[in-house]
Amino acid sequence: YGGSTIDASPNWWGDTNPSDDVVGDVTVYPCYTDASMTTLYGPVYNVTQDTYFVTIQPAIDAADPGDVIDVTAGVFYEILTVSTSVTITGAGTATYDGSGDWTGGTLVTRDPNVGGQATNQVVHVTAADVSLSDLTVDGRYGFDEGTGQTTNYGIMVDAVSGVILSDLHILDSTNHGIELNN
């Protein structure tokens, strides 16, 4: 889920005319779960506030200290800054199948279509008392052809206390998977 694609063939939207069929893959975004269109479903869920989001960063930005954020399995093309004391729990390790597809688990990585210069980190923790678990963080899409570097760090933690990192899978970072600054 999380912005992934599904095969929508042969579907059409809003009418019974098959001449406007959708053929091939479409990107899946959250939808309403009720007929009155008041309850939105998304792959990122702030458990504490009972709110859904399409991506992780807006959930972090809207969180209050101590909130718990659950992230479903899927690929999230984001650079994250965790600037609030939150708990973020993914769905486990995502696996790369070698043909360009990720399966299972929760993957956080830079958008492969952005290109350009390598980024410093995929996840930047700037708040104390943050917990990250059950995520795969991949830096491969930050490749800079000029320097030959990918993302410098999968996760960078600033000089803050109380950060808990558990059951994380960090891939393709030039310097360190996790950088702890003091």
ZIPETA-V112150 format. One line per field, one symbol per residue. phi: phi as a letter, one per 20 degrees, with the letter a starting at -180 (. if undefined). psi: psi as a letter, one per 20 degrees, with the letter a starting at -180 (. if undefined). A space follows every 10 residues. Layout:
phi: ???
psi: ???
This chain:
phi: .lnfdceefe cccnbdeffd gecneceecg cfdcfeldde dbfdceffel cdcfcfgfff fefegnfddd cffqddebdd cedcfcddce dofedeendo ddcmmdddbf ffefmnffef becdeddfld ccblcddcdf eefdffdmde gfcfcddffc dmeddbldcd cldfecfcdd ec
psi: cljrqqojqo qqpirjoiik qppbqqpprq rqjqhiliop pripooggil qqqhrgghhg hiqqpiqppp prqrponqpq onjqnrpppa kapqppjijj qpqraopprq piigabqqrg rgpooiqrlq ppqlqpppjh jkpohhijqa pgqgppormq rkppoqlqop qlpgfqgppo q.
